[in-house]
Amino acid sequence: MIAKLRPALKRSTALRLRAGCGWVTVRLDTGADIDLLVTLVSAALQAVAGLPEDDGTGAVSDPCTRQRTYAYSR
């Protein structure tokens, strides 16, 4: 989904995209940023809904298994 939306997403100052990465960082400063986040989550959920649940080995595939490290600044 990120690859499909990348041209439009690159114009947003609230987003950080990394080349070759399927993750997006969203900076929430305004109400419009929250609206953008909700739209992205909705698009991601729709994309995931189309994925198969079983990969043939009996294990359920989960596209959200990456561990993330967050840096907080004060």
MMTF fields as JSON, N, C-alpha, C and O atoms, coordinates in Angstrom:
{
  "mmtfVersion": "1.0.0",
  "mmtfProducer": "UNKNOWN",
  "numBonds": 295,
  "numAtoms": 296,
  "numGroups": 74,
  "numChains": 1,
  "numModels": 1,
  "chainsPerModel": [1],
  "groupsPerChain": [74],
  "chainIdList": ["A"],
  "bondAtomList": [4, 2, 8, 6, 12, 10, 16, 14, 20, 18, 24, 22, 28, 26, 32, 30, 36, 34, 40, 38, 44, 42, 48, 46, 52, 50, 56, 54, 60, 58, 64, 62, 68, 66, 72, 70, 76, 74, 80, 78, 84, 82, 88, 86, 92, 90, 96, 94, 100, 98, 104, 102, 108, 106, 112, 110, 116, 114, 120, 118, 124, 122, 128, 126, 132, 130, 136, 134, 140, 138, 144, 142, 148, 146, 152, 150, 156, 154, 160, 158, 164, 162, 168, 166, 172, 170, 176, 174, 180, 178, 184, 182, 188, 186, 192, 190, 196, 194, 200, 198, 204, 202, 208, 206, 212, 210, 216, 214, 220, 218, 224, 222, 228, 226, 232, 230, 236, 234, 240, 238, 244, 242, 248, 246, 252, 250, 256, 254, 260, 258, 264, 262, 268, 266, 272, 270, 276, 274, 280, 278, 284, 282, 288, 286, 292, 290],
  "bondOrderList": [1, 1, 1, 1, 1, 1, 1, 1, 1, 1, 1, 1, 1, 1, 1, 1, 1, 1, 1, 1, 1, 1, 1, 1, 1, 1, 1, 1, 1, 1, 1, 1, 1, 1, 1, 1, 1, 1, 1, 1, 1, 1, 1, 1, 1, 1, 1, 1, 1, 1, 1, 1, 1, 1, 1, 1, 1, 1, 1, 1, 1, 1, 1, 1, 1, 1, 1, 1, 1, 1, 1, 1, 1],
  "groupList": [{"groupName": "MET", "atomNameList": ["N", "CA", "C", "O"], "elementList": ["N", "C", "C", "O"], "formalChargeList": [0, 0, 0, 0], "bondAtomList": [1, 0, 2, 1, 3, 2], "bondOrderList": [1, 1, 2], "singleLetterCode": "M", "chemCompType": "L-PEPTIDE LINKING"}, {"groupName": "ILE", "atomNameList": ["N", "CA", "C", "O"], "elementList": ["N", "C", "C", "O"], "formalChargeList": [0, 0, 0, 0], "bondAtomList": [1, 0, 2, 1, 3, 2], "bondOrderList": [1, 1, 2], "singleLetterCode": "I", "chemCompType": "L-PEPTIDE LINKING"}, {"groupName": "ALA", "atomNameList": ["N", "CA", "C", "O"], "elementList": ["N", "C", "C", "O"], "formalChargeList": [0, 0, 0, 0], "bondAtomList": [1, 0, 2, 1, 3, 2], "bondOrderList": [1, 1, 2], "singleLetterCode": "A", "chemCompType": "L-PEPTIDE LINKING"}, {"groupName": "LYS", "atomNameList": ["N", "CA", "C", "O"], "elementList": ["N", "C", "C", "O"], "formalChargeList": [0, 0, 0, 0], "bondAtomList": [1, 0, 2, 1, 3, 2], "bondOrderList": [1, 1, 2], "singleLetterCode": "K", "chemCompType": "L-PEPTIDE LINKING"}, {"groupName": "LEU", "atomNameList": ["N", "CA", "C", "O"], "elementList": ["N", "C", "C", "O"], "formalChargeList": [0, 0, 0, 0], "bondAtomList": [1, 0, 2, 1, 3, 2], "bondOrderList": [1, 1, 2], "singleLetterCode": "L", "chemCompType": "L-PEPTIDE LINKING"}, {"groupName": "ARG", "atomNameList": ["N", "CA", "C", "O"], "elementList": ["N", "C", "C", "O"], "formalChargeList": [0, 0, 0, 0], "bondAtomList": [1, 0, 2, 1, 3, 2], "bondOrderList": [1, 1, 2], "singleLetterCode": "R", "chemCompType": "L-PEPTIDE LINKING"}, {"groupName": "PRO", "atomNameList": ["N", "CA", "C", "O"], "elementList": ["N", "C", "C", "O"], "formalChargeList": [0, 0, 0, 0], "bondAtomList": [1, 0, 2, 1, 3, 2], "bondOrderList": [1, 1, 2], "singleLetterCode": "P", "chemCompType": "L-PEPTIDE LINKING"}, {"groupName": "SER", "atomNameList": ["N", "CA", "C", "O"], "elementList": ["N", "C", "C", "O"], "formalChargeList": [0, 0, 0, 0], "bondAtomList": [1, 0, 2, 1, 3, 2], "bondOrderList": [1, 1, 2], "singleLetterCode": "S", "chemCompType": "L-PEPTIDE LINKING"}, {"groupName": "THR", "atomNameList": ["N", "CA", "C", "O"], "elementList": ["N", "C", "C", "O"], "formalChargeList": [0, 0, 0, 0], "bondAtomList": [1, 0, 2, 1, 3, 2], "bondOrderList": [1, 1, 2], "singleLetterCode": "T", "chemCompType": "L-PEPTIDE LINKING"}, {"groupName": "GLY", "atomNameList": ["N", "CA", "C", "O"], "elementList": ["N", "C", "C", "O"], "formalChargeList": [0, 0, 0, 0], "bondAtomList": [1, 0, 2, 1, 3, 2], "bondOrderList": [1, 1, 2], "singleLetterCode": "G", "chemCompType": "PEPTIDE LINKING"}, {"groupName": "CYS", "atomNameList": ["N", "CA", "C", "O"], "elementList": ["N", "C", "C", "O"], "formalChargeList": [0, 0, 0, 0], "bondAtomList": [1, 0, 2, 1, 3, 2], "bondOrderList": [1, 1, 2], "singleLetterCode": "C", "chemCompType": "L-PEPTIDE LINKING"}, {"groupName": "TRP", "atomNameList": ["N", "CA", "C", "O"], "elementList": ["N", "C", "C", "O"], "formalChargeList": [0, 0, 0, 0], "bondAtomList": [1, 0, 2, 1, 3, 2], "bondOrderList": [1, 1, 2], "singleLetterCode": "W", "chemCompType": "L-PEPTIDE LINKING"}, {"groupName": "VAL", "atomNameList": ["N", "CA", "C", "O"], "elementList": ["N", "C", "C", "O"], "formalChargeList": [0, 0, 0, 0], "bondAtomList": [1, 0, 2, 1, 3, 2], "bondOrderList": [1, 1, 2], "singleLetterCode": "V", "chemCompType": "L-PEPTIDE LINKING"}, {"groupName": "ASP", "atomNameList": ["N", "CA", "C", "O"], "elementList": ["N", "C", "C", "O"], "formalChargeList": [0, 0, 0, 0], "bondAtomList": [1, 0, 2, 1, 3, 2], "bondOrderList": [1, 1, 2], "singleLetterCode": "D", "chemCompType": "L-PEPTIDE LINKING"}, {"groupName": "GLN", "atomNameList": ["N", "CA", "C", "O"], "elementList": ["N", "C", "C", "O"], "formalChargeList": [0, 0, 0, 0], "bondAtomList": [1, 0, 2, 1, 3, 2], "bondOrderList": [1, 1, 2], "singleLetterCode": "Q", "chemCompType": "L-PEPTIDE LINKING"}, {"groupName": "GLU", "atomNameList": ["N", "CA", "C", "O"], "elementList": ["N", "C", "C", "O"], "formalChargeList": [0, 0, 0, 0], "bondAtomList": [1, 0, 2, 1, 3, 2], "bondOrderList": [1, 1, 2], "singleLetterCode": "E", "chemCompType": "L-PEPTIDE LINKING"}, {"groupName": "TYR", "atomNameList": ["N", "CA", "C", "O"], "elementList": ["N", "C", "C", "O"], "formalChargeList": [0, 0, 0, 0], "bondAtomList": [1, 0, 2, 1, 3, 2], "bondOrderList": [1, 1, 2], "singleLetterCode": "Y", "chemCompType": "L-PEPTIDE LINKING"}],
  "groupTypeList": [0, 1, 2, 3, 4, 5, 6, 2, 4, 3, 5, 7, 8, 2, 4, 5, 4, 5, 2, 9, 10, 9, 11, 12, 8, 12, 5, 4, 13, 8, 9, 2, 13, 1, 13, 4, 4, 12, 8, 4, 12, 7, 2, 2, 4, 14, 2, 12, 2, 9, 4, 6, 15, 13, 13, 9, 8, 9, 2, 12, 7, 13, 6, 10, 8, 5, 14, 5, 8, 16, 2, 16, 7, 5],
  "groupIdList": [1, 2, 3, 4, 5, 6, 7, 8, 9, 10, 11, 12, 13, 14, 15, 16, 17, 18, 19, 20, 21, 22, 23, 24, 25, 26, 27, 28, 29, 30, 31, 32, 33, 34, 35, 36, 37, 38, 39, 40, 41, 42, 43, 44, 45, 46, 47, 48, 49, 50, 51, 52, 53, 54, 55, 56, 57, 58, 59, 60, 61, 62, 63, 64, 65, 66, 67, 68, 69, 70, 71, 72, 73, 74],
  "secStructList": [7, 2, 2, 2, 2, 2, 2, 2, 2, 6, 6, 7, 6, 6, 3, 3, 3, 7, 6, 6, 7, 1, 7, 3, 3, 3, 7, 7, 7, 1, 2, 2, 2, 2, 2, 2, 2, 2, 2, 2, 2, 2, 2, 2, 2, 2, 2, 2, 2, 6, 1, 7, 1, 5, 7, 1, 1, 1, 7, 5, 7, 7, 1, 7, 7, 7, 7, 7, 7, 7, 7, 7, 7, 7],
  "xCoordList": [0.831, 0.0, 0.881, 0.567, 1.975, 2.866, 3.455, 3.523, 3.877, 4.448, 3.42, 3.757, 2.188, 1.119, 0.833, 0.574, 0.881, 0.552, 1.765, 1.609, 2.965, 4.197, 4.231, 4.601, 3.867, 3.933, 3.096, 3.541, 1.914, 1.056, 1.565, 1.507, 2.058, 2.513, 3.77, 3.972, 4.618, 5.874, 5.637, 6.526, 4.445, 4.135, 3.756, 3.718, 3.478, 3.029, 4.222, 5.196, 4.133, 5.195, 5.037, 5.943, 3.893, 3.645, 4.173, 4.176, 4.618, 5.04, 6.527, 7.148, 7.079, 8.466, 8.447, 7.999, 8.936, 9.003, 10.46, 11.309, 10.749, 12.108, 12.107, 11.22, 13.084, 13.179, 13.291, 14.065, 12.514, 12.572, 11.896, 12.004, 11.206, 10.571, 9.056, 8.564, 8.332, 6.881, 6.243, 5.03, 7.038, 6.521, 6.517, 7.34, 5.58, 5.471, 5.457, 4.755, 6.222, 6.177, 5.288, 5.481, 4.309, 3.381, 3.577, 3.468, 3.864, 3.997, 2.641, 2.102, 2.102, 0.766, 0.844, 0.953, 0.787, 0.834, -0.516, -0.821, -1.323, -2.595, -3.715, -3.472, -4.935, -6.082, -6.015, -6.448, -5.473, -5.328, -4.373, -4.564, -3.341, -2.412, -3.132, -2.88, -4.017, -4.789, -5.71, -5.854, -6.336, -7.182, -6.378, -6.85, -5.164, -4.288, -3.942, -3.965, -3.625, -3.312, -4.495, -4.315, -5.686, -6.888, -7.076, -7.426, -6.85, -6.975, -5.951, -6.278, -4.711, -3.668, -3.967, -3.761, -4.449, -4.799, -5.938, -5.917, -6.924, -8.044, -7.565, -7.983, -6.692, -6.156, -5.35, -5.432, -4.573, -3.778, -4.678, -4.413, -5.736, -6.663, -7.36, -7.566, -7.721, -8.347, -7.364, -7.752, -6.1, -5.085, -4.841, -4.704, -4.786, -4.535, -5.725, -5.552, -6.928, -8.128, -8.081, -8.72, -7.34, -7.236, -6.148, -6.023, -5.355, -4.275, -4.816, -5.78, -4.199, -4.622, -4.268, -3.244, -5.12, -4.874, -3.983, -3.357, -3.91, -3.119, -2.129, -2.512, -0.851, 0.17, 0.4, 1.365, -0.463, -0.334, 0.391, 0.343, 1.06, 1.775, 0.959, 1.397, -0.221, -1.048, -0.809, -1.526, 0.199, 0.499, -0.244, -0.304, -0.791, -1.483, -0.451, 0.417, -0.549, 0.401, -0.003, -1.184, 0.979, 0.732, 1.712, 2.905, 1.226, 2.133, 2.65, 3.497, 2.17, 2.564, 3.38, 3.077, 4.402, 5.183, 6.538, 7.302, 6.84, 8.127, 8.174, 7.192, 9.326, 9.518, 9.992, 10.861, 9.418, 9.764, 10.482, 10.176, 11.42, 12.095, 11.698, 11.833, 11.213, 10.752, 11.696, 12.107, 12.031, 12.864, 11.972, 11.331, 11.934, 11.105, 12.006, 13.035, 11.61, 12.353, 11.46, 10.237, 12.087, 11.338, 11.613, 11.069],
  "yCoordList": [-1.185, 0.0, 1.256, 2.239, 1.217, 2.385, 2.672, 3.828, 1.633, 1.824, 2.441, 3.291, 2.021, 2.536, 4.014, 4.791, 4.393, 5.763, 6.686, 7.887, 6.14, 6.908, 8.267, 9.256, 8.367, 9.694, 10.754, 11.893, 10.402, 11.364, 11.614, 12.742, 10.576, 10.709, 11.558, 12.227, 11.542, 12.3, 13.798, 14.53, 14.265, 15.702, 16.166, 17.369, 15.243, 15.614, 15.915, 15.163, 17.017, 17.358, 16.602, 16.618, 15.94, 15.203, 13.773, 13.068, 13.338, 11.952, 11.835, 12.706, 10.738, 10.396, 9.017, 8.045, 8.941, 7.687, 7.297, 8.148, 6.036, 5.544, 4.635, 3.794, 4.794, 3.982, 2.504, 2.121, 1.691, 0.249, -0.235, -1.413, 0.634, 0.275, 0.402, 1.335, -0.522, -0.495, 0.26, 0.183, 0.986, 1.724, 3.212, 3.717, 3.905, 5.355, 5.938, 5.432, 6.988, 7.716, 8.936, 9.704, 9.108, 10.23, 11.132, 10.688, 12.392, 13.382, 14.052, 14.661, 13.936, 14.442, 15.81, 15.909, 16.859, 18.228, 18.927, 19.809, 18.537, 19.212, 18.198, 16.998, 18.695, 17.83, 17.185, 16.047, 17.911, 17.359, 16.161, 15.218, 16.2, 15.074, 13.838, 12.722, 14.034, 12.921, 12.351, 11.133, 13.216, 12.75, 11.919, 10.892, 12.372, 11.64, 10.273, 9.273, 10.219, 8.952, 7.987, 6.808, 8.476, 7.632, 7.094, 5.927, 7.928, 7.496, 6.413, 5.43, 6.594, 5.597, 4.272, 3.207, 4.332, 3.104, 2.385, 1.161, 3.137, 2.554, 1.867, 0.748, 2.534, 1.949, 0.69, -0.29, 0.711, -0.465, -1.639, -2.779, -1.357, -2.421, -3.019, -4.231, -2.197, -2.707, -3.56, -4.584, -3.156, -3.922, -5.268, -6.29, -5.268, -6.502, -7.451, -8.67, -6.9, -7.729, -8.614, -9.666, -8.208, -8.994, -10.048, -10.823, -10.101, -11.092, -12.428, -12.47, -13.526, -14.841, -14.985, -14.474, -15.683, -15.861, -17.051, -17.089, -18.012, -19.213, -19.372, -19.328, -19.557, -19.663, -21.094, -21.353, -22.033, -23.424, -24.284, -25.511, -23.661, -24.418, -24.512, -25.112, -23.921, -23.904, -22.677, -22.44, -21.892, -20.671, -19.497, -19.365, -18.675, -17.491, -16.434, -16.121, -15.88, -14.837, -13.523, -13.182, -12.802, -11.532, -10.512, -10.589, -9.542, -8.559, -7.53, -6.709, -7.554, -6.547, -7.167, -6.955, -7.924, -8.608, -7.974, -8.468, -6.901, -6.241, -5.603, -5.029, -5.712, -5.004, -3.603, -3.417, -2.622, -1.244, -0.653, -1.003, 0.23, 0.971, 2.421, 3.002, 2.996, 4.381, 5.269, 4.92, 6.401, 7.387, 8.56, 9.164, 8.869, 9.978, 11.153, 10.995, 12.32, 13.525, 14.391, 14.399, 15.104, 15.962, 17.402, 18.274],
  "zCoordList": [0.0, 0.0, 0.0, -0.672, 0.751, 0.808, -0.571, -0.989, -1.273, -2.607, -3.544, -4.369, -3.421, -4.274, -3.983, -4.901, -2.709, -2.305, -2.198, -1.973, -2.358, -2.133, -2.852, -2.218, -4.134, -4.786, -4.068, -3.925, -3.624, -2.917, -1.5, -1.009, -0.846, 0.535, 0.649, 1.663, -0.374, -0.336, -0.214, 0.22, -0.591, -0.532, 0.868, 1.127, 1.766, 3.109, 4.016, 4.047, 4.748, 5.697, 7.016, 7.849, 7.212, 8.452, 8.383, 9.392, 7.21, 7.031, 6.777, 6.169, 7.257, 6.939, 6.296, 6.903, 5.063, 4.324, 4.168, 3.9, 4.332, 4.123, 2.911, 2.766, 2.045, 0.832, 1.19, 2.067, 0.504, 0.707, 1.967, 2.309, 2.662, 3.928, 3.783, 3.148, 4.362, 4.31, 5.455, 5.648, 6.215, 7.365, 7.079, 6.316, 7.7, 7.578, 8.988, 9.863, 9.207, 10.472, 10.268, 9.326, 11.16, 11.058, 12.268, 13.411, 12.007, 13.08, 13.276, 12.352, 14.47, 14.757, 15.43, 16.652, 14.615, 15.12, 15.02, 15.822, 14.038, 13.798, 13.615, 13.49, 13.601, 13.348, 11.972, 11.792, 11.002, 9.652, 9.646, 8.879, 10.505, 10.609, 11.145, 10.69, 12.1, 12.657, 11.594, 11.488, 10.805, 9.708, 8.709, 8.221, 8.411, 7.502, 8.081, 7.362, 9.367, 10.019, 9.945, 9.639, 10.219, 10.151, 8.734, 8.556, 7.737, 6.344, 6.011, 5.347, 6.473, 6.215, 6.905, 6.322, 8.138, 8.86, 8.148, 8.013, 7.696, 6.965, 5.684, 5.384, 4.934, 3.701, 4.001, 3.261, 5.078, 5.453, 5.837, 5.456, 6.587, 6.976, 5.759, 5.701, 4.801, 3.584, 2.792, 2.229, 2.741, 2.018, 2.696, 2.023, 4.023, 4.769, 4.66, 4.676, 4.55, 4.452, 3.212, 3.181, 2.202, 0.979, 1.011, 0.062, 2.073, 2.178, 2.658, 3.422, 2.215, 2.718, 4.191, 4.645, 4.934, 6.363, 6.669, 7.728, 5.78, 6.024, 4.887, 3.718, 5.219, 4.172, 3.708, 2.989, 4.101, 3.69, 4.702, 4.62, 5.651, 6.673, 7.953, 8.935, 7.938, 9.143, 9.996, 10.968, 9.636, 10.394, 9.772, 8.549, 10.596, 10.116, 9.782, 10.597, 8.569, 8.188, 8.843, 8.902, 9.327, 9.997, 9.458, 9.751, 8.663, 8.078, 9.079, 8.725, 10.303, 11.292, 12.417, 13.591, 12.075, 13.096, 13.362, 14.192, 12.677, 12.905, 14.277, 14.75, 14.905, 16.171, 15.835, 14.983, 16.508, 16.252, 17.463, 18.603, 17.219, 18.259, 18.103, 17.027, 19.17, 19.132, 19.926, 21.032, 19.365, 20.052, 20.432, 19.572, 21.676, 22.149, 22.488, 23.146, 22.036, 22.375, 23.258, 23.117, 24.153, 25.073, 24.797, 25.474]
}
